[in-house]
Amino acid sequence: MSSINLTWSADGQIDSYSIYRSEYFIDTANLPTAFATGITSKSYSDATVIQGKTYCYRAESVKNSVKKISQNVAIDTVLTANELLIFAD
């Protein structure tokens, strides 16, 4: 089984993060249901990926009920697994 290890940076103290995952580009105007929620670290390992597929991810931070979402990142499981998700200001 493959895994994808995501890491990201964010300014200041964040309450929590959510991860969105899709096999297609993730549009912020039509976000899917969060794949993982309540994350308090700046990393997440997705061990449910299928080798040979491409996945798109976005990370969302929440601080004092204000949400910020990262850029869309596509990761091919045939290649390496570590990607950095950078939050927009």
C-alpha positions in Angstrom: 0.0 0.0 0.0 1.2 3.5 -0.8 0.9 6.6 1.3 1.1 10.3 0.7 2.7 12.5 3.4 1.5 16.1 3.3 3.3 18.9 5.2 2.4 22.6 5.2 3.2 25.9 6.8 0.9 28.5 8.3 1.4 31.8 10.1 0.6 32.0 13.8 -1.2 29.5 16.0 -4.0 27.6 14.2 -6.9 26.0 15.9 -7.1 23.0 13.5 -6.7 21.9 9.9 -8.9 19.9 7.5 -7.7 18.0 4.4 -9.7 17.8 1.2 -8.9 15.1 -1.3 -10.2 14.3 -4.8 -9.1 12.6 -8.0 -9.8 15.9 -9.8 -8.9 19.6 -9.3 -10.6 20.9 -6.1 -12.5 24.1 -6.7 -12.8 26.3 -3.6 -16.3 27.4 -4.7 -17.5 23.7 -4.6 -15.4 22.0 -1.9 -16.0 18.3 -1.4 -16.6 16.9 2.1 -13.4 17.2 4.1 -11.4 13.9 4.0 -9.8 14.5 7.4 -10.7 17.1 10.1 -9.5 18.2 13.5 -5.8 17.9 12.7 -3.6 19.9 15.0 -0.2 19.3 13.5 1.3 20.7 10.3 1.4 17.3 8.6 -0.9 14.4 7.6 -0.2 11.0 6.2 -2.8 9.6 3.8 -2.4 5.8 3.9 -5.6 5.1 1.9 -4.2 6.0 -1.5 -4.1 3.5 -4.4 -0.8 3.1 -6.2 -0.8 4.5 -9.7 -3.6 7.1 -9.1 -3.2 10.9 -9.0 -4.8 12.7 -6.1 -5.5 16.5 -5.6 -5.3 17.9 -2.1 -6.1 21.2 -0.3 -5.5 21.9 3.3 -7.7 24.3 5.2 -6.7 26.1 8.4 -9.2 27.5 11.0 -8.2 30.2 13.5 -10.9 31.9 15.5 -13.6 30.7 13.0 -11.7 32.2 10.1 -10.8 29.7 7.4 -7.9 29.8 4.9 -7.4 27.2 2.2 -4.2 26.2 0.5 -3.4 26.0 -3.2 -4.5 22.9 -5.1 -1.7 20.3 -5.2 -1.8 17.2 -7.5 0.3 14.2 -6.4 0.9 11.1 -8.5 1.4 8.0 -6.4 3.8 6.6 -8.9 6.2 9.4 -7.9 7.3 10.5 -4.4 5.0 11.4 -1.6 6.0 14.6 0.2 4.4 17.8 -0.9 4.1 21.2 0.7 0.8 22.9 0.8 1.2 26.7 1.1 -1.6 28.8 2.4 -2.8 32.0 0.6 -2.9 35.2 2.6 
